[in-house]
Amino acid sequence: DTAVSQTPKYLVTQMGNDKSIKCEQNLGHDTMYWYKQDSKKFLKIMFSYNNKELIINETVPNRFSPKSPDKAHLNLHINSLELGDSAVYFCASSQLGLAGLQETQYFGPGTRLLVL
Amino acid sequence: KQEVTQIPAALSVPEGENLVLNCSFTDSAIYNLQWFRQDPGKGLTSLLLIQSSQREQTSGRLNASLDKSSGRSTLYIAASQPGDSATYLCAVMDTGRRALTFGSGTRLQVQP
């Protein structure tokens, strides 16, 4: 069973389109994340949700909107796609452990987005 | 703002060598530090997590150390194998922030 799954795996689309990426985790974790890995392979946090509540929102354009319908799902919707949005988007999850420490983060396989 | 640096950026070694990957971070107020492995075109696999109160963690041929006061961690790989070839990423979770700050990675190639 896949612990953290993302769909689609690949996404090729035209500039200006709106697209969504879905993420699901079956680990029972309470925290989920979206990270972006750019062409230089540098990973940066975009958003983090804990129990469906947004707790981290980095300086990401308003065109990116995360949605968490429940603890096991965190979707990412992107409006008016731009060339610079081309990247690999990773979903991850973790569990708040003892003393408020986040435990190991588990990553999905990534969604490779190419904007033409 | 936390910054994570990994040295070297790339490393090529013959099979069987022991090797050390380095990670440094600028803000020592961290919850934990994680080492990940990323294979080309794939996601990240967690290798080791060291809590801020710990000095090291071991898993098989891997040993990670943490010196929080100096802002450094090392990943030691013993008896390297071609299957160890991948990019190794170091990431820290800051106190009060529930997301990881990543280094740019060390790309390892182990020659058979």
Chai-1 contact restraints between the chains, C-beta under 6 A:
chainA,res_idxA,chainB,res_idxB,connection_type,confidence,min_distance_angstrom,max_distance_angstrom,comment,restraint_id
A,F42,B,S104,contact,1.0,0.0,6.0,A-B,restraint_1
A,L43,B,F102,contact,1.0,0.0,6.0,A-B,restraint_2
A,I45,B,A99,contact,1.0,0.0,6.0,A-B,restraint_3
A,S48,B,R98,contact,1.0,0.0,6.0,A-B,restraint_4
A,S48,B,A99,contact,1.0,0.0,6.0,A-B,restraint_5
A,I56,B,A99,contact,1.0,0.0,6.0,A-B,restraint_6
A,L101,B,Y31,contact,1.0,0.0,6.0,A-B,restraint_7
A,Q102,B,M93,contact,1.0,0.0,6.0,A-B,restraint_8
A,Q102,B,R98,contact,1.0,0.0,6.0,A-B,restraint_9
A,T104,B,S46,contact,1.0,0.0,6.0,A-B,restraint_10
A,T104,B,L49,contact,1.0,0.0,6.0,A-B,restraint_11
A,F107,B,G43,contact,1.0,0.0,6.0,A-B,restraint_12
A,F107,B,L44,contact,1.0,0.0,6.0,A-B,restraint_13
A,G108,B,G43,contact,1.0,0.0,6.0,A-B,restraint_14
A,P109,B,G43,contact,1.0,0.0,6.0,A-B,restraint_15
A,G110,B,G43,contact,1.0,0.0,6.0,A-B,restraint_16
